[in-house]
Amino acid sequence: MRLLICASILLAGCAEADKAPQQQSVIELAGYIESKSLREASGLTRSNIRDDLIWAINDDGPPDLYALGLAGEKRGKVRIEKAKNRDWEDLASFVLDGTAYLLVADIGDNEAGRKDVTLYIVEEPDPDDDDAKIAWEIEFTYPEGPRDAEALAVDAAAEQILVLSKRDIPARLYSLPLRTDGDDRVIADFLGMLHELPQPTRRDVNNARTLNDWHWQPTGMDIAPAGDGALILTYRGIYYFGRQDEEDWMEALSRSPLGASLGRYRNAESIAFGTDGSNAFVTAEKKHAPLLRIDLREATDQ
């Protein structure tokens, strides 16, 4: 089943329709997540070892990595030794010094009460492995105090981690080093606010709790394999930001993005570029959630 959609930056209920160009994209239902255990897929990422594999995580429960086929098939489950899953909210993959890694972001903080949050980095395992060891971990906090976040991405070339807050209006972008000295808690650097993401109206904010509709909040992020763009996911839409040579990420994310509504698919929670950057995968937090594949070629050719 293929759904051709008009990718206006303006989603239903958002305020700034004329900020971004329109773009067409194709959303295809690739399949459904087969694993019964993966009931709240809060993070997705591509494998850097196998082109036919993506990884996923649950937002709570055992500290497990789930290997999936490109249509959501079960491919394996790997436990991270000595890790804790307090509120896992995103997953990233990268290659550093020739080694493929996965980064698990335990950064959820609904009540904004955690004094620090944790990132676990492991060498990307084989999906048939039983467990994986932590290569290193990073504990960090924000300069202004606790924040809730569900979106994280890794720029391995710059050895930089980006974290995007969820509940701030506009969302706030932070940076961390990918490798740190020692075990001390790191304080993230505040880079700026993302004004070009769709912002809610006052009515949206006032009605959000009653309607259970927080459509503007970022729930996932990923950087293209070539480093020439980034995707940000909200509950209802996908936003592509191109990046020019020598441009830093705050500059790139300060331009108007190309946007796509997810249409009837709501409450999206995780996004990942495919292996070559020409498509992306999206899913939601529910049992046997749909796995969507988005053709990005027209958008990335702009």
Number of C-alpha atoms within 10 A of each C-alpha: 7 12 13 11 15 16 24 21 27 22 22 12 15 18 15 16 14 10 17 19 14 18 16 17 20 19 24 16 17 18 18 17 26 20 19 11 16 24 19 22 29 29 32 32 30 30 23 20 16 10 13 14 21 26 27 27 29 25 25 18 15 15 20 23 26 21 27 24 17 22 20 23 15 17 17 17 24 18 16 22 14 9 19 16 20 17 20 26 30 35 33 28 29 24 18 12 7 7 11 16 20 25 26 28 29 25 29 23 21 14 9 13 11 15 13 19 23 22 19 20 23 19 18 21 21 16 18 11 11 14 16 20 16 15 12 15 18 22 18 19 19 17 13 9 12 18 25 20 27 30 32 28 28 27 22 18 12 11 13 14 19 24 25 27 24 24 18 15 17 19 21 19 22 21 22 19 18 20 12 14 9 8 10 10 15 19 17 19 16 17 15 17 19 21 15 19 30 28 22 21 14 11 10 18 15 11 13 14 10 8 9 8 17 18 23 27 26 27 28 31 32 30 26 24 21 11 19 16 19 23 23 26 28 27 22 24 26 26 23 23 23 22 19 13 7 6 10 11 21 17 12 17 24 15 17 20 26 23 29 27 23 24 16 7 14 16 19 26 27 31 32 33 25 25 21 12 20 17 18 23 24 27 28 25 19 18 16 20 21 21 20 24 24 23 19 19 13 12 20 16 8 8
